[in-house]
Amino acid sequence: MKESKIWFMDARAKRFLESTAIKGRQILEHSGWLDNLSAGDIVAVKTHMGEAYNVGYLRPIIVRTLVEALKDRGCRPFVTDTTTMPYHPWISRTLAIDHLETANKNGFNHGTMDCPVVIADGWLGTDDVIVDLQGRGSYLNKQFVARAIADADAVLSVAHFKGHPAGGYGAAIKNIGVGCASKRGKMNLHGALAGDKPVIDTSLCPGKDCQWWQVCQDCCPEGAIKVLERGIEIDQESCVYCFACANLCVNMAGVKGIQRFDHLPALGRRIADSALAVTMTKDPGRMFFMNYAMDITPCCDCYGWTDTPFVNGLGILASYDPVAVDKACIDMMNKAPGLINSEAEEYGALDPGAKKLNIIKGKDIEAQVYGGVENGLGVTDYTIEEVPLDRSQATIARYYPYVRARKLKPMYARSHPLAGIDTASFGRPTEGVTTPRHPKK
């Protein structure tokens, strides 16, 4: 099996030019991927801009720095994501208008990115194209891909590597497999079009005695839920398995009358199939995958909270191969020691070598990887090339073009902040200073 190359830079930083944002651009340039692009190319920079009140998503400056690299090559980038299904009743990204408002609050807008921020599947999530997988999918035959992403000349995936409640983990495969699918594409990869449904036990529902009953009835966009005085009625034919009622019933109400049917082997492979559909809209070499393995939390950025990381930040990994780069992140995570005051401690997954997310989630989280190998999306054999940090004066001048004191010098000459002040009257010298020399201006 052919090995895929992965470029890597460590998460540690001690001085200028070691910012995670700058390292990302250095990897992008070192990889040579930018040489595959031409001036005028429209490039979709696919990232996750965070749910309302989530604080774990990638910081906007990370994405902005990559946008600047693309613009310096003459490309026309846009930062993008897609509308979501109502995974829980209060999710803030189900319409494009809501998604853009949330992105703006989280620091993603035209001003901060210096390029358009576009919701790629349109107002409701139906601006898409249908891609035929030509028999390559494990579960999907066809998939809906967001039109703005399908029509772009190239895609740069900028993913946050972390855990995920349904997919096991989230990184490159999920960033395009779910994040580049339109709303009806998400219905498809959840299994709704194939007939998957939530697990329902109406005997557990207390009906209108539950304090959440009105939210439960309101959160279904299909109008398929009717809460009775005792119990509940659900029109299963109308259900498109969006998770909203199940997440409410389990996580907020604690009733568990409606639960998600998270059969990860199928869901992970559907995500990989969807990712394959996205890659089929591009010529070879026109997609690149950057995983930021930092703030590695057990849950995703789709929720309105962020748990503590369960391993330390690892670094930035990048590749042409989404399967290999995800697998490398998982392997690196497992080799690392777990952190106290995290789910690694709670679930007994602190030891280096322990399969952290497998233990925390109680299942094998690599179904996306297996599916990506099976459908030809990528391979699991890889080599890692550590990218040397460029510390040249030309590089530091790119990011820090001004030595600020040069401007202060003539200003101080005209009007120094300490001019005319008896500096010695403001305090005593530090212990050990026997001959203080007070500044005189």
Order of alpha helices (4+ residues) and beta strands (2+ residues): beta-alpha-beta-alpha-beta-alpha-alpha-beta-beta-beta-alpha-beta-beta-beta-alpha-alpha-beta-alpha-beta-beta-alpha-beta-alpha-beta-beta-alpha-alpha-alpha-alpha-beta-alpha-alpha
